[in-house]
Amino acid sequence: MLNPLMLICLALPLLELVVLVKLGQAIGFWNTVLILLAMAVLGGLLLHRQGWKALQQAQTAMMEGQPPVGPMLDGMLLATAGALLLAPGLITDVFAFLLLIPPVRRMVANRLLGRARDGGDGPDDPFERRDGAGKPSRGPASGGPVIEGEFERLDERPASKPREDRRDMRPG
């Protein structure tokens, strides 16, 4: 069965193409190209402005001794918006412009932080170890006892052995 994210990644280019063809038929080829270019330029300007604001917020948080988690997540979402603006198409541009709106970006960031705090989505959590049947596994990863301790390898030699100066060892 296909992962939903993989299905979206496969279907999105086809949807973008259909939307661009329909828009081109409705308003003409050059008008469609003009809209795509205008959205890219406007998005780039907004991204530049919002990116500097996120950087300043991160610096302010660090100067106050607080972890800049919010501003860093804000920056990550802005970078995602930038990547979506680089992809040609109207659907990705709509999602990118939504991410450029601060309240929408804050809502997405809060949802991501909530999922991170809750430890994922349960069965869809990519960090959860599973047994062969696709069920969450219980017990240690190796299946045996875990022994904690320290060791030293005796069979390994140092990469460069210090050379002895033979002149100093001659009988005088």
matplotlib code that plots the C-alpha trace (Angstrom):
import matplotlib.pyplot as plt

x = [0.0, 1.3, 2.1, -0.3, 2.7, 4.1, 0.7, 0.5, 4.0, 3.0, -0.4, 0.6, 2.6, -0.4, -2.8, -0.5, -0.4, -4.2, -4.7, -2.2, -3.7, -7.2, -6.1, -4.2, -7.3, -9.4, -7.2, -4.5, -0.9, 0.9, -1.5, -0.9, 2.9, 2.5, 0.5, 3.1, 6.0, 4.1, 3.4, 7.0, 8.3, 5.7, 6.4, 10.1, 9.6, 7.3, 9.7, 12.6, 10.8, 9.4, 12.7, 14.5, 11.8, 12.2, 15.9, 15.6, 13.1, 15.5, 18.4, 16.1, 15.1, 18.8, 19.8, 17.1, 18.4, 15.4, 15.6, 14.6, 12.4, 9.5, 11.6, 13.5, 10.3, 9.0, 12.2, 11.7, 8.2, 9.4, 12.0, 9.2, 7.2, 10.2, 10.6, 6.9, 7.2, 10.1, 8.0, 6.1, 2.3, -0.6, -1.5, 2.0, 1.9, -1.4, 0.1, 3.3, 1.3, -0.7, 2.5, 3.6, 0.7, 1.9, -1.3, -1.5, 2.2, 1.8, -1.2, 0.9, 3.9, 1.7, 0.3, 3.8, 5.1, 2.0, 2.7, 6.4, 5.4, 2.9, 5.5, 4.0, 0.8, 1.0, 0.9, 2.2, 5.1, 8.3, 10.5, 8.5, 10.2, 7.9, 8.0, 7.6, 3.8, 3.8, 2.8, 4.7, 7.5, 8.0, 11.2, 14.8, 15.9, 18.3, 15.8, 18.4, 19.6, 21.2, 24.6, 26.0, 29.7, 33.0, 35.7, 39.0, 40.2, 43.5, 43.9, 44.0, 47.3, 47.6, 47.7, 51.1, 53.6, 56.2, 59.6, 62.6, 65.8, 68.5, 71.3, 70.5, 70.6, 74.3, 76.7, 78.9]
y = [0.0, 3.5, 6.0, 9.0, 11.4, 9.4, 9.4, 13.1, 13.5, 11.4, 13.0, 16.7, 17.1, 15.7, 18.0, 21.0, 20.2, 19.8, 23.1, 24.9, 23.5, 24.5, 28.0, 28.3, 27.4, 29.8, 32.9, 32.1, 30.8, 34.1, 35.3, 32.0, 32.4, 36.0, 34.9, 32.3, 34.8, 37.4, 34.9, 33.8, 37.4, 38.4, 35.3, 35.9, 39.4, 38.2, 35.3, 37.7, 40.1, 37.3, 35.5, 38.5, 38.9, 35.2, 35.7, 38.7, 36.9, 34.0, 36.3, 38.1, 34.8, 33.7, 37.0, 36.6, 33.1, 31.3, 28.5, 29.8, 26.9, 29.0, 31.3, 28.3, 26.4, 29.6, 29.7, 26.1, 26.7, 29.8, 27.7, 25.2, 28.0, 29.1, 25.6, 25.5, 28.8, 27.4, 24.5, 25.7, 25.5, 27.1, 24.6, 24.7, 28.5, 28.6, 26.4, 28.6, 31.8, 30.3, 29.5, 33.1, 34.3, 34.6, 33.3, 30.3, 29.6, 29.9, 27.4, 24.9, 25.4, 24.7, 21.6, 20.3, 21.1, 19.4, 16.2, 16.3, 16.7, 13.9, 11.5, 11.2, 9.7, 6.2, 3.6, 6.2, 7.3, 6.7, 6.4, 3.6, 0.2, -2.6, -6.4, -8.4, -8.1, -4.3, -4.1, -2.0, -4.1, -4.6, -5.3, -4.5, -4.2, -7.2, -9.5, -10.4, -8.9, -5.5, -5.5, -2.1, -1.7, -0.3, -2.0, -1.4, -3.0, -4.6, -5.8, -2.3, -0.5, 3.3, 4.7, 6.2, 4.6, 6.9, 6.3, 5.6, 7.5, 4.9, 7.4, 8.0, 4.3, 3.7, 2.9, 5.9]
z = [0.0, -0.9, 1.8, 1.6, 1.3, -1.6, -3.3, -2.9, -4.4, -7.4, -8.0, -7.4, -10.7, -12.7, -10.8, -11.4, -15.2, -15.4, -13.6, -15.8, -19.0, -17.9, -16.9, -20.2, -22.1, -20.1, -20.1, -22.7, -22.6, -22.1, -19.3, -17.5, -17.8, -16.6, -13.5, -12.7, -13.0, -10.9, -8.2, -8.1, -7.8, -5.2, -3.3, -3.4, -2.0, 0.8, 1.6, 1.8, 4.2, 6.4, 6.5, 7.9, 10.5, 11.6, 11.8, 14.0, 16.3, 16.6, 17.6, 20.1, 21.7, 22.0, 23.5, 26.1, 26.9, 25.5, 22.9, 19.5, 18.7, 17.4, 15.2, 13.9, 13.1, 11.5, 9.3, 8.3, 7.2, 5.3, 3.6, 2.7, 1.3, -0.8, -2.2, -3.0, -4.8, -6.9, -8.1, -11.2, -10.7, -9.1, -6.4, -4.8, -5.1, -3.1, -0.4, -0.4, 0.0, 2.8, 4.6, 4.1, 6.1, 9.8, 11.5, 9.2, 9.6, 13.4, 13.3, 11.2, 13.6, 16.6, 15.0, 14.2, 17.8, 19.2, 17.2, 18.2, 21.9, 21.7, 20.2, 16.8, 15.5, 17.0, 14.2, 11.6, 13.8, 11.7, 14.8, 16.4, 16.1, 14.7, 14.6, 11.4, 11.4, 11.4, 15.0, 17.5, 19.0, 22.7, 24.5, 23.6, 20.0, 20.0, 21.7, 24.4, 27.6, 27.6, 29.4, 30.3, 30.8, 29.5, 27.4, 25.8, 22.6, 22.9, 19.4, 17.8, 17.5, 17.3, 13.7, 14.1, 16.4, 17.9, 16.3, 18.6, 17.8, 17.5, 17.9, 21.5, 22.4, 21.2, 24.0, 24.7]

ax = plt.figure().add_subplot(projection="3d")
ax.plot(x, y, z, "-o")
ax.set_aspect("equal")
plt.show()
